[in-house]
Amino acid sequence: MPEANVSNAGLKVAGASDVCSSPENGPVHVVDLPKEHAEEDAREEDLQRKQRRHKSRVSQARTSIIALKNDIKDKSQKLLKQLSLRTSLMLRHRERRESFSTDENSEDDPYNTNKDGRSSLDAPSQKQDDDRWGDHRRSLGSTSCSGQSTGGRLSNGPFAADERSMREIGPPADDADWVWDDASGYYHNPVSGMYYDGRSGLMGYYRDGQWVHYQPRKSDHRRITASTRINARNSKVQLKKSILQEHAISPVLWFAVVDTSCFFCEEEFAALQYFKKMQGSVILVIPLAVVRELDTLKREEGKKGHDARAGVRFIAEALQSGAMWLRAQQHHEHPANHWRRDSVSCGRPCGR
């Protein structure tokens, strides 16, 4: 079929040079699409991309909204639980107050108000107060009835009793420091400052007519005591010290013999000057042969002569000052001394 331009479809068919072969389908003709179709394809791809973005954003918003709803639901449930707990506690408290109230009108109307304008639940009745403290007041007598003042003894505490019964019970048996106190009506311990109620077996403090509870008394309480023997003979430290004293070492006197090489080395010559600070433990012995050799070498020039002159000057100054830590003698001489004598040469022991 000859080449032709298709005007109806608006397509241009490639020539023989544009034909490519495929091993599966045979020859394939490449068709060039117009620009309008390419723009439409790009628009469709862009639209699809925007739709995908919109869908992802919508899904993220939905998940965030669901999480927020769950959070609000959990918080509301917690608040409801707290409110229910508070209401139950308030109801229990109200029931307890109603049970403690012994007023006649409280049975019919628990919220009845008194003359002061307060509820009967808020103000304890006089009957309740009489039931609580009436026994103690009847046992001791009231100041308004008898005209005699009790001095505040045993009338303000929950463990009130007359002096006769308290004296019959007596103080704690395991302690001899308790004495009877007429002002308070209790047994008093002047050492610890505490008071003891024999009827209840409790201890506390009694100040300004008020009883302050401390703790229940323990009948099986045991006092822990510890004692040590003071004896210097049985001390292990003293025994160890005596052993060290028996095997102690007597004072040692060291003799350091110096040769000529010590004066030509800067480090060794500097170390010799430290013997001044070790007086009484080290004596520096310089043989006369070393002195004669240094006297011969000091006439030379250079570093060797300089070191020899410094050594001679060091020995002369020490001998003129009368130092006991330096001696110039023959190498075979050993001065008599009552101390232990050892000698070293250049830092190494060389015999006695």
Phi, psi and omega in degrees: 000129183287161180294145181208152176261120181271108183275330182294315182277347181071026183243150178247121181273135182289157180279196182292333180286339182267004181274131177237148184259149176234137183294339184265310187257358180088206183290140180238132179264130179273128183247130177272119179278151177287169183291330182297316179295324179294320179294320178297319178297320179295321179295317179297318178296318179297319179296318178297321178297317179296321179296320178296318178298316181298318179297319179295320178294320179297319179294321177296318179296320179297316179296320179295321179294319179296317179296320178295320178297318179296320179296316179297322179296317179296317180296320179296322177296319178297317179297320178297320178297317179296317179296319179295322178294319179295317179297321178295320178295319178297320178295319178296317180297320179294321178295320178296317179296323177293324179290326179285337182285128182244019180289151181293322183280350182288337180290320180277314184227098183292345181253028179289139181262148180266193182292329181283353181091002180263156180288154179292340177285329182280329183252120177292143184283163178291329179294320178297319179294322179293322179294327183282318186247005185293322182297317182292323180289324178291327180288326183261333183094143182265149180290330181286331182274309186271338182082001180252135181272136178272356180073013178079012183279125171062013181260348183249357183254156179285349182250038184288144177199164180282162185294329183294315180291324179294321179291326179293323179293316176085173181280176175301139186284337186268007181220133183259008183268359183276136177228153181282132180250113181290332183291322183259335183083017178234165172281133187242140175253105183292341180286309181268344181078015183256161178243152185236130176258113185290329183290313182269347182069029181248152176248152179188195181241144181234106183224131178054040178076011181242135177267127179245117183289137179257292180192156177292142181286136179261117182285333182262023181286138180239136179273126182267122178234152179221138180226149180231150178268128179262103180213116182289336182290327181271006182283131178290328179295318179294322179294318179295323180293320179293325178294320179294324180291327179293323182259025180290152181264135179290162180301139184248136176245120183259140176249120179256116181268130185254137174250182187290328184294339180293335182273345181261359175251125185296320181293317180290324179292324176291327178290330179295331182287343178283351178292343177296326182277352182252038181293136180097345180239333181226134175242127181271115182257124178245113178297151180293333177296324178292322179295318179294322179294321178292324178295330178283321184281345182289346179278347181282162179260163180095193185292323180297317177293323178296317179293323179294318178296322178294323178292318178296320179296321180296317181291319182295317180296321180292320180289323180292327179282355179073034181290136180273350183271357180229134180223137175249115185205178177288152185288341182265358180273142177229113181292140179286134181208144181281350176276170174288131185246125172229157181224147178229154177230115181060038177085004180240136179294137183232015177110183182256000000 
